[in-house]
Amino acid sequence: MRKAINSAMRRYRLITILGLLLLLLQPVLVAAAPLAERQVLENGLTLLVRSSRALPIVNIKVMVQSGSLWEQEGRAGLANLTALLLTRGTATRTAAQIDESVDFIGAALSSSAGRDLSELDLTVLKKDLPKGLELLADALLHPAFEQGEITRKVQELRAALRKRQEDPGDVAQEVFDDLVFGSHPYGRPLEGREATLTAITRDEIVGFYRDHYTPERTFVTVVGDVDRSEITGQIRALLGSWPKGKATVKRATEPTPLQGKIVVKKVDRSVTQANIILGHQGIRRDNPDFYALTVMNYILGGGGFSSRLVERIREQKGWAYDVSSQFSPGLERGSFQVVLQTKNETAGPAIQEVVRELQKIREQGVTDQELADAKAYLTGSFPLRLDTNAKLAGLISSVEYYKLGLDYADRYRTLIDGISKEDILRVARTYLRPDGYVLVVVADQAKAALSE
């Protein structure tokens, strides 16, 4: 069954890409249709449906306002643990029975959590949609949180946390997040810490689920071989009686701003390559400068071989195989960071070059050619974000969750094409801080010999 889904998905991807390319070549005569049809059920659940009949496959993504932003510092990892346990047993099915039922119909059912939200994802053949929906609804509405499964999952997460301490890149990221965000949820591992995981009780998991997993906090996106009225009836039958929440829940708000100074943290490890992260706090996803920053960052370090950082540090200097920059916006201010790996001995010069590039784009802006190339890539590659049901479901869900508007795909080209050189210079000066950043270097410090 899984082979059938994979084969169908490959055919769907080819058909979709060809169709999108044809659309891009045609003049725009009328406004494109919204990404999905939206409705809010009586209990507050938001349902988004996009019918795509190319292949007999259905993707369903459930997003819930229950990420780590909603957990207390002393219970770090609670949101992630709760989400992971949704598919590890319900009131009527054990974890093994869920796995067997999913495998029998060749479907895929998974759960996860992030900083801003938690998710349940289902991929299923059209003919098995009723059974797939039944399993999805059971996991969402009736998780058992059996103590044995909790213990096993906590052990897995603690082992994963210990394993990550062996990866210098993971170590650098954890230290960087802690220094940039402090006690804010964005500043700690999504999985929590060993001490907080051990302290979480079953009652706390049940309570977190009860307070946060409610229909008015839930967004269900369906993309694939479905009829809108039919799938709406199926979702309403399974989730329509889900009662609204009664608790008032609070989440962390914006992180404390960093002071305007340079903070350097050196971590000594016996490694041949230094792992370096340089950056600071960035923006929220709803910041209107998001699109100007997207273009600016493409030119600076987000555009691969087309970016200035790669050209300067990799191609010209030969100091790093990989160097990149990125903004990671969320419901609250995320981070801006430049990440690179280089030989211990070239860590210092590479860092200096990164800072020079930040200063240069703030002082001089970008060229006409750089701007044109960045716009062409960003708008030209956008259809690739729509070439599978899974990608469409993810995009539609994110657009709804972050309140970007279901005409987002229609507006994206205009938003990017409207960015000017003056916009790039303005956002570079506003959001890049070469005189106030956090620098983390995981390296053989004796060989790196960084100046203070």
N, C-alpha and C positions, 0 to 999 in steps of 0.2 A: 504493500500500500504506500509506504514512504517513497519507493521508487516511482510509483505512479504520480505522486505529488511533485517530486523533483523534476520528472520529465515534463509534466504539464507546466510547471513553473518556468522551465527553460523556453518552452514554446511561447508562453505568455509574454516573457521578457522581450523576445525577438519581435513579436507582433506589436507590443506596446512601443518599443523604441522606434520602429518603422513608422508607426502612426504618429508619434510625437514629432518625428523629423518632418513628416509631411505637413503637419500643422504649423511648424515653425517656418516652413517655406511659403506658406500661404499668407496673403494679406489678412489682417484682422478686420473683419467686416462688422462683427457684432461682439458684444461682451461675452466672454466665456462663462459657462455655467459655474455655479459655486462648486467647491470641492466635494461637498456632500449635502444631503438634505438633513436638516436639523429639526428635532422636536424635543420637548421636555415632557416626560410622562407625569402623571398625576402625583407621584410621590417625589418628584423633583429630579429624577434621573435624566440625564441628557443623553439622547440617542442620535448618532450621526450615521447615515447610511449612504454608501456609494455603490450603485449597481455596476458590475463589470462582468459581462457574460462571455468573455473570450475563452475562459476555461472553467471547468466545474470545481472551482476551489473557492473557499470562503476564509477570510482572515478577520478575526475579531480581537480588538484590543480594548481592555478595560483599564481606565486610569482612575485612581482614587487619590484624593487630597490627603495623603498619609505618609509623606516622605520623612526624612530625618529632621526636617524643619519643625516637625511637630513633637519631637521627643525631648525629654529632659536630659541635661548633660550627664547626670548620674546614671542614666539608663541608656547611654549611647549604644546603638545597635538594635534597639527595640523595634523600630519601624521595619528595618530590614529582616529581622528574625520573624516578625509577624507575617510579612509578605511571603517569605520563603516557606512558611509552614502551611499556607493555604492549600497547597496541593499535596500535603503529607498526611492526609486523612480527614474524613468528614464524619458527621454523625452516623452515616450508614455505610461508609466505605473506608477501608484501610488504605494506607499509602500504596501498598502492593496492588490492591484491587483497582485503584485509580490508574496506576501505571499499566496494568493489564488491559483495562478497558480502553485506554488511549491507544495503546499499541495495536489492539485488535482491529480498530477502525483506521489504523494508519495515520492518526492525527498527531499533533504536537500541542501540548498544554504545559505552560510554564508560568511562574510568578517571580517577581523581583521588586526591588525598591530602589529609589534614587534619593537625591537630596530633596527634590520638590514633590515627588509623587511615588505611588506604588502602582504596579501593573499586573494584570493577568492577560496572557496571550494564548489564543487558540488558532491553529490552522487545521482545516478539515475539508475533506471532499464534500461536495454539495449533497451527495446521496446520504452521507452520514451526519449532516448538520443537526438534525434533532438530537441524536445521541451526544454529539459534541457540545451542543448548548446545555444539555442536561448536566454533563460533567462540569462544564464551566460554572453554571449557576450553583451547583452543589458546593464547589470549592469556594465560591465567593460568599455564599449565604450560610453555609453550615460547617465551617472548619472545626475540627475536634480539638486541636492543640493538645494532643495526647502527650503525657509527660515523657514517655520514652522517645517520641519523635523530637521533642524539645531538646532533650539531653543529647541525642545524636547530632542534631543540627548545631548546637552550641559547640560541641566537640569539633565538628568540621570547621566551623568558623574560627575557633581559636587556633586550630592547626594551620589554617590558611593565613591568619595574621602572623604567626611565627614564621611561616615559610616566606612571607613577603619581606621579612627583615633580612633575608639572604639576597634580595635583589636591590642593588644600589639605586636603581631608578625609582623603585617603590619607596625606599627609605627617603630619598630626596623629596619626593612628592609629599609624603606624610609630614616631614619637617617643615617644608614650605607652607603647606596648608595651615599648620598649627601657628606659624609665625604671622601669616597674613590675616588669619581670621580669629585667632585666639580661641575663646570658649564658644564662639558661634558654631552651630552645627556644620557649616561649610568647612570648619577647621579641623574636623576629626574624621577618621575613617568611617565610611558608611556602615561597615560591619561592627563598629564599636571598638572597644578595647577588651582585652582578656578579663580585666577586673569587672567592667560593667556588664559584660555578657554573663559572667558567673553569677552576678547579683540579680539578674532578671528572673522573676518568678512567673509561673503559669498564670496566676491571677492578674499580673500586670499585662501580660500578652492578651488575655481575654478582655481586659478593660480597654486596652489601646484599640483592639479590633472593634469592640462595641461602640466606642466613642467616635472613631474615625471612619470606619467602613459603613457608610450610610448612603442612601440613594442620592440625596441632594449634593453629595460630595463626589459623585461618581459620573464618569463619562464613558459611554460604550460606543465604539466605532466599529462598523461592519462594512467590509469591502469585499466584493466578489460576486459570485453567481447567485444573486438573491433578488427577490421582488420586494420593493420597499414596504408595501402594505403587509405582505406575508411575514417578513422578518420582524416588523414592528409588532404584529400580533404574537409572534413567538417570544419576543423579548418581554412584552407586557405580561404574557401568561407566566413566565418564569420569574421575572423580577418586579412586576407591577405591585405585588402585595408586600414587598420589602418595606418595612415601616421607616419613616423618617427618624433621624437621630434626635435625641433629647438633650444631649450634653452640649455645653458651650466649650469649644476647644480653642486653644491658643497656639500660635506658632511663633518661632523666633522671627524677629523683624530684621532690619538692616544690621550688618556687622559694624562694630566700632571702627571708625576710620583709622588708618595708619597715620602715625606721626610723620612729618616730612623729613625723614632721615634714612640713611642707608643702614640696613641691618644685615650683617654677614654671619652665617652659621657654617662652620666647617665640621664635617663628619669624617673621621679618619677610618678608612677601610683599606685592606690589602687588595687593591684592584689595579688593573693596568690602564683603565680609562676613567677619567673623572666624569661624574654625572652632575650636571649643572642646571639649576633652575633660577632664573632671575625674573622678578615681576612684582606685582602689587595687586590691590583690589581693582576690579573693573567696573562693569555696569550691570544693571538689571535687564532682563529680556525686553521689557516694555520701554526702554530708553529710546527716544526717537532718533538718536545718533547711531543706533545699531547698524544701519545700512552703510553709513559713511565709514564706520569702524570696520565693517566687513571688507569693504574695498581697500581701505588703508592697510589692514592687516594682511590681506592677500599680497600686496606689494612689499610689505615689510618682511614677513616670514611665513605667511600661510599659503603661499602659492607654489610651494615646492621649488623646482629648479628655476622658476620664474621670479622668485623672491630675492630681495636684496641680501638677506642674511645668508642664504645658501650661496649666492653668487660670491659674496665677499669671504665668508668663513670657510666654505667648502671648496669652491672652484678656484678662487684666487689664492687663498692662504693654504689650503689643504689641511686644515686643522681638525675638521670634523666630517664624518660621513653623513650625519644627519643633524640638522638644526632647524627649528621651526618656532613660530610664535602663534598664540591663539588667545582669544577672549572666550570665557566660559560663563555666559550670563545665565541667571536663573530668576526665580521669583524675587530673590534679593541679589545684591551685588556679588557677582562671582569674581573670578580672578582674570588678570592678564599675566601671561607668562611666556618667557622664552626658554626653550628646553634644548640642550645639546649635550653630546658626549664627545670628549676629546682626550687625547693623551694627557696624563698627569702633567707633563712638562709644559704643555701648551694651554693649560687651563687659564692662567693669568692673562696672556695675550688675547685669548678668545673672548674672555669676559670683557676686556677693554674694548674689543671690536664691537661686541653687542651694544655696549653703552654708546659708542660713537654712532652706530646706526640709528639708535633711538634719538639721539640728539640731532642727527642730520635730517631725519624726516620731520622733526619738530621745527627745525630752523629753515629748511629749504623746500619742504613739501615734496611733491612728486612731479614727474614729467608728463607731458600730454600722451606720449606713447605708453608709459606705464599705466596711466589711468585708462586709456582705451583698451589695452590688453586685459587688464583686470576686469573691466566691465564685460568684455566679450566672453571671458571664461566663466564668470559667475552667472551670467544670463544664459549662456550656451549650455552649461552643464546642469542647469536647473531641472530640465526634463528627466535627467537620470535619477532624480529624487522621486519620480513618479512611475518608474518602469516596472514595479511589481506591486501586487496587492499589499504585501507586508509594508513596503515603503510608503505606499499611499495611506495605509491605516495609521502608520506612525506620524506622518506629516499632518494628516487631518486631526489626529488626537492632539498633537502639540499646538497646532493652530488654534484649536478650541480652548485648550487648557490655558494657554498664555494670552488668550483674547486678541488674536491677530486678525480675525475676520475670515470667513470662509471664501472671500474673494482674494485671499492672499496670493495664490498662484497667478491670478490675473494681474495683480498689482506689482508682483516682484520685479519684473523687468523695468517698469517705470520707476520704482523705488531705487534700483541700482543705477539705471541710466541717468537719473536726475542728480547724481552726486558730482560735484565740481571739484576742481583742484583747490579752491578756497575752502570747501567743506573738509577735504582731507587735511589741509594745514590746520584748520580750526580744531578738529577732533584730535589730531596728533598732539597739539599743544595742550589740549584740555585733559586727555586721558592717558598720556604716556608721561612717566615721571622718572627721567634718568637721574634725578637728584634725590629721589626718595623711594627706594625699592628694597625688597628682601632678596638676598642672594644666598642660595644653599649650594654647597659644593661637597659632594661625597667623593672622596679621592684618597689616594696615598698622599697624605698632606706633606710628608717630607719631600716627595718628588714634585709635588705641585708648587710648593714654596710660594704661596700667595702672599702678597704684601698686605699689611693690615689696612 
